[in-house]
Amino acid sequence: MIWASLLLVTLAVARITRLVTTDRIMVSFRRWVVNRWGEESEAAYLAHCRWCASIWIAVPAAVGWAMLTLPLHLWWLAGPAWLAMSHVTGLLSRLEEQD
């Protein structure tokens, strides 16, 4: 059950990351970021880069997953899960770019 929930949360991180960085529904958010901080800003880069955004989106996901799924003595797995969620999201984004 732990592995299935980790997979589910990881896929949710990938979807939320795609929503924020590329989906049409969030284009006004990305424009606002660019208008507010400039096209060459770190914030604008973060709002458009799936690899970059996924690391921040995965933080609450990994912590929530650990809190709801793991016994207290295994909470250390939240850190590696956080990094894995971000990395899987980045790899999935590369698959979409090839289409």
Rosetta silent file (secondary structure, phi, psi, omega in degrees, C-alpha in Angstrom):
SEQUENCE: MIWASLLLVTLAVARITRLVTTDRIMVSFRRWVVNRWGEESEAAYLAHCRWCASIWIAVPAAVGWAMLTLPLHLWWLAGPAWLAMSHVTGLLSRLEEQD
SCORE:     score description
SCORE:     0.000 S_00000001
   1 L     0.000  -35.516  179.982    0.000    0.000    0.000 S_00000001
   2 H   -62.331  -43.282 -177.690    2.878    2.362    0.747 S_00000001
   3 H   -69.552  -37.889  178.053    4.317    1.945   -2.755 S_00000001
   4 H   -64.850  -41.254  179.067    0.952    2.374   -4.452 S_00000001
   5 H   -68.433  -35.694  177.066    0.298    5.578   -2.529 S_00000001
   6 H   -64.042  -42.824  177.493    3.784    6.849   -3.380 S_00000001
   7 H   -62.319  -45.044 -179.492    3.150    6.203   -7.067 S_00000001
   8 H   -61.275  -45.479  179.470   -0.234    7.916   -6.904 S_00000001
   9 H   -66.229  -38.870  178.664    1.174   10.997   -5.162 S_00000001
  10 H   -61.989  -43.598  177.173    4.102   11.129   -7.594 S_00000001
  11 H   -66.085  -33.917  175.423    1.739   11.126  -10.564 S_00000001
  12 H   -65.280  -40.132  176.100   -0.319   13.844   -8.875 S_00000001
  13 H   -60.984  -42.859  178.993    2.836   15.953   -8.512 S_00000001
  14 H   -61.333  -41.920 -178.442    3.535   15.451  -12.221 S_00000001
  15 H   -69.084  -43.761  179.128    0.018   16.549  -13.133 S_00000001
  16 H   -64.508  -39.041  178.197    0.006   19.607  -10.887 S_00000001
  17 H   -62.507  -44.065  178.197    3.415   20.596  -12.210 S_00000001
  18 H   -63.223  -41.627  178.593    2.181   20.341  -15.790 S_00000001
  19 H   -56.953  -47.999 -176.777   -0.918   22.334  -14.857 S_00000001
  20 H   -69.846  -40.796 -169.690    1.154   25.169  -13.392 S_00000001
  21 H   -93.658  -23.424 -174.386    3.902   25.290  -16.032 S_00000001
  22 L  -136.879  -25.358 -175.044    2.256   24.502  -19.371 S_00000001
  23 L   -67.026  148.582 -176.852   -1.522   24.039  -19.326 S_00000001
  24 H   -60.955  -34.670 -176.040   -3.669   26.711  -20.903 S_00000001
  25 H   -61.877  -23.979 -178.688   -5.795   27.190  -17.795 S_00000001
  26 H  -104.485   13.015 -178.673   -2.801   28.683  -15.927 S_00000001
  27 H   -62.274  -34.711  179.601   -1.542   30.964  -18.701 S_00000001
  28 H   -67.264  -34.906  175.090   -2.846   34.052  -16.881 S_00000001
  29 H   -63.546  -45.964 -179.427   -0.824   33.053  -13.804 S_00000001
  30 H   -65.819  -37.419  176.082    2.341   32.672  -15.889 S_00000001
  31 H   -64.105  -41.844  178.922    1.711   36.033  -17.604 S_00000001
  32 H   -59.900  -43.643  179.353    1.207   37.657  -14.205 S_00000001
  33 H   -61.361  -45.852  179.853    4.545   36.263  -13.021 S_00000001
  34 H   -64.229  -44.271  179.535    6.328   37.555  -16.130 S_00000001
  35 H   -65.236  -35.913 -177.105    4.663   40.979  -15.882 S_00000001
  36 H   -74.847  -44.944 -173.412    5.434   41.242  -12.175 S_00000001
  37 H  -115.596   -4.016  177.501    9.085   40.108  -12.168 S_00000001
  38 L    96.313  153.066 -174.887   10.170   40.255  -15.805 S_00000001
  39 L   -65.582  -30.847 -177.554   10.735   37.704  -18.532 S_00000001
  40 L   -96.073    9.757 -176.522   14.308   36.921  -17.476 S_00000001
  41 L   -77.751  161.026  175.680   13.557   36.590  -13.755 S_00000001
  42 H   -63.963  -37.087 -179.916   13.990   33.469  -11.671 S_00000001
  43 H   -63.805  -42.086  178.432   10.263   33.536  -10.903 S_00000001
  44 H   -65.483  -40.257  177.181    9.366   33.507  -14.598 S_00000001
  45 H   -61.648  -44.862  179.558   11.779   30.651  -15.189 S_00000001
  46 H   -61.858  -38.720 -178.267   10.245   28.722  -12.294 S_00000001
  47 H   -71.036  -15.164 -178.377    6.727   29.287  -13.626 S_00000001
  48 H  -114.766  -10.975 -174.875    7.675   27.763  -16.992 S_00000001
  49 L  -102.934  116.301 -179.081   10.183   25.031  -16.064 S_00000001
  50 H   -67.157  -38.644  178.448    8.739   21.664  -15.052 S_00000001
  51 H   -61.083  -42.872 -176.610   12.006   20.429  -13.574 S_00000001
  52 H   -72.444  -45.740 -177.640   12.264   23.566  -11.426 S_00000001
  53 H   -68.213  -33.705 -175.335    8.632   23.809  -10.358 S_00000001
  54 H   -64.041  -30.995 -179.753    8.336   20.121   -9.531 S_00000001
  55 H   -65.095  -34.658  179.918   10.885   20.317   -6.721 S_00000001
  56 H   -83.132  -34.383  178.190    8.706   22.873   -4.916 S_00000001
  57 H   -69.804  -31.422 -178.207    5.398   21.213   -5.729 S_00000001
  58 H   -74.558  -20.675 -178.040    6.720   17.886   -4.423 S_00000001
  59 H   -57.362  -59.592 -179.399    7.603   19.258   -0.956 S_00000001
  60 H   -65.739  -29.285  178.615    4.075   19.318    0.510 S_00000001
  61 H   -65.582  -45.095 -179.485    3.195   16.158   -1.408 S_00000001
  62 H   -67.213  -41.784  179.195    6.091   14.207    0.084 S_00000001
  63 H   -65.607  -44.549  178.110    5.464   15.505    3.592 S_00000001
  64 H   -62.769  -41.912  177.440    1.747   14.769    3.341 S_00000001
  65 H   -60.000  -46.016 -179.031    2.431   11.302    1.958 S_00000001
  66 H   -64.159  -43.479 -178.146    4.820   10.549    4.800 S_00000001
  67 H   -64.763  -38.830 -175.343    2.445   11.855    7.456 S_00000001
  68 H   -87.667  -18.976 -171.242   -0.551    9.924    6.161 S_00000001
  69 H  -114.939  -37.950 -169.798    1.162    6.707    5.115 S_00000001
  70 L   -96.107  144.909  169.497    4.329    6.024    7.060 S_00000001
  71 L   -67.211  157.395 -173.580    4.850    5.038   10.661 S_00000001
  72 H   -52.944  -38.644 -177.169    6.799    7.601   12.638 S_00000001
  73 H   -72.819   -7.165  178.161   10.094    5.711   12.472 S_00000001
  74 H  -110.382    9.658 -179.484    9.999    5.800    8.632 S_00000001
  75 H   -62.227  -18.293  177.167    9.349    9.511    8.147 S_00000001
  76 H   -59.760  -21.031  178.871   12.930    9.890    6.982 S_00000001
  77 H   -68.827  -12.931  179.041   11.628    8.494    3.665 S_00000001
  78 H   -61.970  -37.879  179.586    9.892   11.824    3.003 S_00000001
  79 H   -63.474  -55.806  176.516   13.204   13.353    1.867 S_00000001
  80 H   -61.557  -35.036  177.908   14.076   10.732   -0.742 S_00000001
  81 H   -63.130  -40.412  178.401   10.401   10.583   -1.793 S_00000001
  82 H   -57.804  -49.916 -179.099   10.454   14.353   -2.342 S_00000001
  83 H   -66.886  -38.781  179.181   13.459   14.142   -4.641 S_00000001
  84 H   -65.366  -41.276  178.635   12.109   11.074   -6.436 S_00000001
  85 H   -59.825  -43.647  179.353    8.752   12.764   -7.082 S_00000001
  86 H   -65.532  -42.683 -177.905   10.502   15.719   -8.643 S_00000001
  87 H   -67.056  -44.216  177.693   12.788   13.564  -10.751 S_00000001
  88 H   -61.023  -39.736  177.175    9.983   11.352  -12.057 S_00000001
  89 H   -60.243  -45.084  177.807    8.030   14.501  -12.942 S_00000001
  90 H   -61.766  -42.752  178.816   10.986   15.814  -14.929 S_00000001
  91 H   -65.154  -40.726  177.450   11.386   12.521  -16.773 S_00000001
  92 H   -64.129  -35.216  178.743    7.681   12.402  -17.589 S_00000001
  93 H   -65.538  -33.975  176.105    7.877   15.945  -18.956 S_00000001
  94 H   -65.657  -36.712  176.944   10.599   14.802  -21.356 S_00000001
  95 H   -62.963  -39.511  178.478    8.322   12.062  -22.645 S_00000001
  96 H   -66.923  -35.797 -179.131    5.624   14.647  -23.381 S_00000001
  97 H   -66.740  -26.292 -179.225    8.114   16.858  -25.220 S_00000001
  98 H   -76.409  -19.190 -179.123    8.938   13.984  -27.593 S_00000001
  99 L   -69.712    0.000    0.000    5.315   13.704  -28.755 S_00000001
